[in-house]
Amino acid sequence: MLECAITGAPDLERGHIIKATVVLTKGYSSGEALKKELQEHVTKVTAPYKYPRIIEFVDELPKTISGKIRRVEIRDRDQI
């Protein structure tokens, strides 16, 4: 994994759920196995309820001119 942004995504049942938007390094390919591995890793190193229920793989994250991740753009794409 090269970089990742964590945001809240709207959910009709829970209100909001945790979403990870991930940029992979070369040599890695996205898929259900990698999603499951990332979720299991987060569950082991943090509290079980904190794992990302949605994992989206993207080519690049939206950033400001200074290089900060624009999470608001990610949240705007996720609106119900």
ChimeraX attribute file (.defattr): number of C-alpha atoms within 10 A of each C-alpha:
attribute: neighborCount
match mode: 1-to-1
recipient: residues
	/A:1	12
	/A:2	9
	/A:3	12
	/A:4	18
	/A:5	16
	/A:6	16
	/A:7	19
	/A:8	17
	/A:9	21
	/A:10	16
	/A:11	13
	/A:12	8
	/A:13	7
	/A:14	7
	/A:15	9
	/A:16	12
	/A:17	18
	/A:18	17
	/A:19	21
	/A:20	21
	/A:21	21
	/A:22	20
	/A:23	19
	/A:24	17
	/A:25	11
	/A:26	8
	/A:27	6
	/A:28	10
	/A:29	10
	/A:30	14
	/A:31	11
	/A:32	9
	/A:33	10
	/A:34	13
	/A:35	18
	/A:36	12
	/A:37	11
	/A:38	17
	/A:39	19
	/A:40	14
	/A:41	13
	/A:42	15
	/A:43	15
	/A:44	11
	/A:45	10
	/A:46	10
	/A:47	9
	/A:48	13
	/A:49	11
	/A:50	13
	/A:51	21
	/A:52	22
	/A:53	14
	/A:54	16
	/A:55	22
	/A:56	14
	/A:57	17
	/A:58	12
	/A:59	9
	/A:60	13
	/A:61	20
	/A:62	14
	/A:63	12
	/A:64	9
	/A:65	7
	/A:66	6
	/A:67	9
	/A:68	10
	/A:69	16
	/A:70	13
	/A:71	16
	/A:72	11
	/A:73	12
	/A:74	19
	/A:75	15
	/A:76	10
	/A:77	9
	/A:78	14
	/A:79	9
	/A:80	8
